[in-house]
Amino acid sequence: MTVGDLRKSLNDLQKELLRHIADSYLAVQKGVLNRVVHSKYGKESVRNALGSLSGSVVYEVEDQEAVCSRYEPTFLGLLLAPNGKCFEDTLVRYVEYWESVYRADPEKNHTTSDELELHLSLTKDKSVQLYHVIIKGNLFGGSAGFSPAEQTWHVGIPRDVDDFPSWPDKINFLHQRAMQSYDPNAPVFLPERLHYSWRREQQFAGIGINIVAENAAVAQRDLHQHFHSYEKSPKTKVVMMPREGTISEEQGVEIKRLIIVLAEMEERVSGKSAFAKWYAAFNKKFRITKYEALQAERYEEAVSWLRRQSGILQRKLRQRDKPLWRNKKYVAIKTAMRELGMDKQRFYDLAHHRLGLNIPFTSLTELSDNDLERVLGLTRRLASDLSVHSKRGSSASPIKASQTKRFRVALSFPGEHRPFVSEVANVLATNLGKDRVFYDTFHEAELARPDLDVYLQSYITMNPN
């Protein structure tokens, strides 16, 4: 299987999804929110399209800030995206740059965005995109770093730069790099991806023990042959069994998921892989050689520790790079606004009234850090409510007529608050439908009756959820 073969096998929906995922990663260093593409193309269609690819192309990761998952591209996924050939052209020039450095000045061990923008004639936007593709492809060595505020970056010389001259066709080199870890059976979705990884680790651990046992048997046989006549040694079968009292597969998968979340949070800021660091930190904390060896009785303690580290890292990231922290909040809020079908000013007015902010605002940049967090919390609650309603509406399980309520929401308010309540009612009507919202203006004909006060008592008590 080659990159060319994979490109030819993609259908139109897979190409479109890869474009969305790649564009999102290059814009905000995160893949696209799964609910964004589910909303646009349908959840089942998206999962069928991505599921027939491989976790070596695109994979699902948890995003705690957005309260959902994202579809992240791999380096191979970026190359397979419709604009992947543009990345290839720039990467070829990047590799050729390092080959020329290797020949002319082999002691040079790093470069900066300023140097590469000049040498490769790149705009600032293209330069930033190049950096994130380099990180995905691990096309650097030593250290790497990116400053969101300055939009500048640096990378170390690739570790295998001395192999570059042996690849006259740099496209083939990039394709080989993209395919070297390709596994057609790797799952795309959580939690299957973590279970698959767990089983692979257990399998490789078993292979290691078998190799040791086999080598020991060979050595024993040779020694026996040296002093005695040859006798055929019996076959030795090593069966891998979990150590008594260690965590289960489900618990191991959860531990791994939390470590991955920590590593990915740190990697987005530092530009350096942090997986080995966090696995080592976990093993050191609990005095084990690998996380699978954790005693089951310490599982809750381990989960608690990992979640505390996540909170600590969140605070450190916020203090270290506030522009990046705020930008993540802006992106999450604006994404939720689009999902809710609300324009900017309408949502800002709603947030101002709902949260009781001191003064109205016309831009998220006007909010303090604390108010920005509160606005993000509001968007999450609204998005969560919408998601719950959507799931209930699409549920295949039948609901008895006696259990069905006519309205999802009923609005009761003093007259002086009508302008604000009208805005709320319109938002609810957009998401739930007017027939599911009890707001007097929506049902004027039905409410035009002489016994309205008596009618409303039973109407509001019996109909809304």
N, C-alpha and C positions, 0 to 999 in steps of 0.2 A: 504493500500500500504506500502511495506517495501523496504529497500535497496536491499534485495535479489530479490524481485519482479521486481524492476527497472533494476537490472543487467540482469535478464533473458530476459527482453523485448528489450534490445539493439540489433540493427542489426550491421553488420560488419562496415559499414561506420560511424555510431554513435560512436562505440568504437574507431575507428581510429581518429576521430575528437576530442574526449575527451582526447585521448593520446596526440595529438598535443597541445591542449589547456592547459592541466596539465603540460606538459614538459616545455612549454613556461613560464607559471606562476612560476614554481619552479626555472627556470634558470634566469629570469630577473624581476620577481615579476610583470609581466604583462601577460595577455592572449595573444594569437596568433593574429597577424594582420589578419583582415578578408580577405584582398586581397591575402594573402599568401595561405590560404586554398582554396579560390575561384579559384585561378590560378591552383592549383594542382588537385582539385576534381570537379571544375565547380561550379559557383555561385548558380545555381538553385538547384543542388544536395545537396550542403551544407545547404542552407536555408531550404530545405524540411526536411533534416535529423535533424537539430537542432530545427527547428520549432515544430516538433512533440515531442520534449522533453518538457521542461518547463523552465521558467526563474528562477526557484528554483534550476536548475542544471547548466545552463550556460546562460550568458546574454551578450548583446552587450553594449559596452561603447565607448564613443568618446575618441580618442587620438589626441589631438591637435598637438603634436610634429610630429607624423607620418602622419598627414593630412589624416586620415581615422579612421575606428573603429577597435575595438578588440573584440574578444570573450573571456570573463573572466569566470573562473570556480567559483562556490560556493564551500563550504565545501562538500556538497553532491556530486557535480560534480567531485571533487578530489577523493572521495571514489569510484565513479562509473567508473573512468578511469581504463584502463587495469592493471595498477600497483597500483591501489587503495588499494588492500589487503596488499601490502608492507607497505603503510602508516598506515594501521590499526594496523599491528603488532607493529610498533614503537610507535604509539599513545597509545596502550594498556600498553606498558612498561612505557610510560610517565605518564599515569594516575595512574598506580601502584606505581610509584615513589612518586607522591604527596600523595597518600593514606598512604604510609609508613612514609612520613614526618609528615602528620597530626597525626598519632598515636604516633610517637616518639618525635616530636618537634613541637607542634601545634603553637608555637609563631613565627616560621620561616615564613616569608611572601614573599620571592622571591628566585629565583635561577638563575644561570648563565649557559651559554653554556659550559663553562669549567667543571662545576660540572656534567652536564647531559652527556657530551661526555664521561666522566670517568665512571659514574654510568651505562649508557646504552650501553657502548662500541661503540660509534658512530664515524665515520670519520668526518672530518670537513665539507665535502660536504653534508653528510647525516644530520649533525647537522643543517646546514643552511636550508635545505629543511624542517626539522622538525619545525623550527621556523615559516616558512611561512604557513605551514599547521595549526599550533597552532593558528596563527592569524586569518586565515580563519574560523576556528571552534570556535573562541572565547573561547578557552580552557585556559584562564588565567584571572587573576583579577588584579586590580591596574594598574601599569604601565608596559610597554613593550618597548623594544628598540633594534635596530640593527645597527651595525657599518659595512658598506660595506668595508671600508678600512681594518679593523682588522678581519672581518668575525666573530665577536663575538656578542652575544646578551644576553638579560636577560628578564625574565617574572615574573609577580607576581603570587602568589598562586591562583589557580582557586577559584572563589567565591563560588562554590557549592561543595568544596572539602569534606565537612562534609556529603555529600550524597554518596560519592564514596563507602563507605563500604556496602551500601545497594544494590549495583550492583555487585554481585559476577561475573557475565559475563560482562566483560568490553566492549566486542564487541557490545553487545546489548545496552550498555550505549552510545557508540559512534554513533551507528545507530539511536538511539532515538534522540540524539542531532542533527544529520544531517537532520532528517525528521521533526523536530518540527516546522519548518517554511515552509514546503513543500506545494506549491500551484500549482496543476496541470494545472490551467488556466493562470498562470502568463506568459505573453508574453516574448519571448527571445529578440526580435529585437527593436531597436529604430525606430520611436518614439512611437510605440505602448506601449512599456514598461512604458514610462513616462505618457502617457495618462491613462493607466490602474492604475498606482499608484495614479494619481490625482483623478480618479473616486473613488478609494477605500477610499482615505482620506475624500472625500466629503461624501461618504456613512457612514463612521464611525462617522463623525461629526454629520450627521443626526440621527444616532442611539443614540448618546449621548444626543441630544436635546429631542428625543422621551422618553428616560429613565427619564430625568428630569421632562418632562411634565406628564408622567405616574405616577411618584412618588408623584408629587404635587396633581394630581387628586385623588390618593388613600388617601393622608393625608386629603384633603378637604372632601372626602366622609366619612372617619372615624369620623371626627369632627362633621359632619352633623348628623351621626347616633347617636352620643353620646347625642345630645340635642334634636333631632327630630326623628320622625319615618323614617325608611329607604325609600329612594326614589332612584331608579336606575339613576345613573348619566349618562349624554349623552356621547357618544364616542367622544374622542378628536383626531383629525387627524392633525399631524404636517407635513407641506410640506416644504421641504428645498428649499429656493430660494436664488440665489446669491444676495449679498448686492448690492444695486444700485451704479454704478460707479466703481466697483472693476474690476480687470483684468479678461480677458476671460480665457477659458480653455487653448487655444493655448498659450497665454502669460504666464499662470501659469506653463505650461509644460516647456517653455523655461527658466523661472526663476529657476525651479527645476533642469533642466539640468546643468545650470551654477553653481549652488550650489554643485551639485554632483561632477562636474569637480574639484572644489576647494577642496572639502573634500577628494577626492581620491588622489589628488596631495599630500596633507599633510599626508595622511595616509600611503602612500608608504615610506615616510621617517621616520615618528615617530613610525609607527607600531601600533598606537592607532586610534580608530575610531574618525573621526573629523566631522561627519555629524551633530551631535547635536550642536557642537560649531559654525558651519557656519550658520545653521538655526537661532540660537540665535543671532549671530552677525547681520544677515540680518534684523531680526525682531526689534532688538534694533536700528539699523541705521534708519529704516523707521517708528519706533514707532507704530508697529502693533503687534498683538498677534500671528499671523500666516501669512505665505507669501501669502496665497490666499486672504487675506484681503487688499492687496496693492491696492491703488487707481490707476485706469487705467491711469490717467494723469501723474503718476509718474513712469510708466513702463520703458520708455526710460532711465530715470535717474537711475533706479534700475539696468538695464542691463549694463549701463556704469560703475556703481560702481563695480559690480561683475567682469567685465572684467579687471578693474584696479587692483582689489584684486588679480586676477589671475596673472597679470604681476608682481605685487609686490612679490607674493609668489614664482614665478619662479626665480626671482633674489635672494630672500632669500635662496632658496634651493641651488642655484648655489654657493652662498657664504659659506653656512653652510657645504655643503658636495660636494666639487668640484669633487672628484673621481666618485661619483654616477652620478653627472650631466654629466661628460664627458663620462662615460660608456653608458648612455642613448643615447648620440649622436653617439657613435661607433656602437651600436646595430642598430639604425635607418639607418645609412649610409650603413652598411653591408647588411641589409635586402633589401634596395633599390637596391644595386649593384646586388644582386641575382635576383631580379625581372627584372632588365635591361639586365641580361644575360652577365654581364661583369666580367672579372677576376680582381683581386685586382690591379695589376700594370697598366693594361690598363686604368682603371678608374682613378687611381692616376695621370697618365700622362695627361689624358683628363682634370681633375680638375686643374692641374698645369697650363696648357695652357689657359683654358677657363677663369679662375679667375685671371690670371696674378700674381700668387704667386711668391715671390722673389726667392725661391729655390725649386727644385723638392723634393718630399718626398716619402719615401718608407713605412711609417707607419703613421697611424692617430695620434699616440702618439707624433709625432714630431711637430704637428700643434699647434699654439697658440689657445687660446679660441676663439678669433675673427675669425681666419682662419677656425677653426673647424665648427663654425656657418655658414660660407660662403660655405663650402663644403657640409654641410647638406642641405643648401638652394638649391644648384645646384642639388643634388640628388632628392629633392622634385619636382623641376621644370621638370627634365627629367622623373620622374615617373608619374607626372601629365600629361605630353605630351603623354606618352605611354598609360595612361589610357584613354585619350580622343580619341586617334587613335583606341584603342581596342573597345571602345563604338561605334564609328562611323562604324567600320568594322562589328560589330555584330548587328547593328541597323536593326530592322525589317521594318522600313519605307522605301519605294522605293525612289530612287534618279533618276531623269531624266537623260538620257544620256547627254543632253546638259549641265547639271550642273556638270558633273563628270570631274575632272581634272586627267590627266594621272599620274602626279607626286605629291607626298606630299611635297617633298623638292628638291631644285636645289642648287648645290654647285658651286660657282664661286670663284676663288682664284688665286693669283700670284704663279708662278711655284715653288718658293723657299719654299712655305708652304705645298707642296704636302705630305711630310711624315706625318704631323699632320692631314691634311685634309683626308688622306687615312684612318687613324684610325677612324675619325669621320664618314666617309662614311660606314665603315664596321659595326660600331655600329648601324647606321641608317638602314643598310640593314638587320641586324639581327632582328630588331624590326619591320620594315616596309616592307621588301622585296626589292631586288635589282630593281625590275621593278617599284618601287614607288619612287626611289631615282635617280635624275639626277646627275650622276657623270661620267665624260668622259670615264673612264676605264670600267665602266659597260656597255657602249653602243658604243664600238669602231666601230663595223661593220656599225651601222646606221649612225655614224658621219663621215664615210670615203666618202666624197663627195666634189666636186670642189667648190660649192657655200656655203661652211660651214658658212661663216660669215653672209650671208643673212639669211640662214636657222635658225641659232641660235637665231636671233632676235625674230622671231615669235615663235620658239620652246620654248624658256624660258619664253616669255611673256604669251603665251596662255596655256601652259601645267601645270606648277606647281601651287599648292595651296599656 
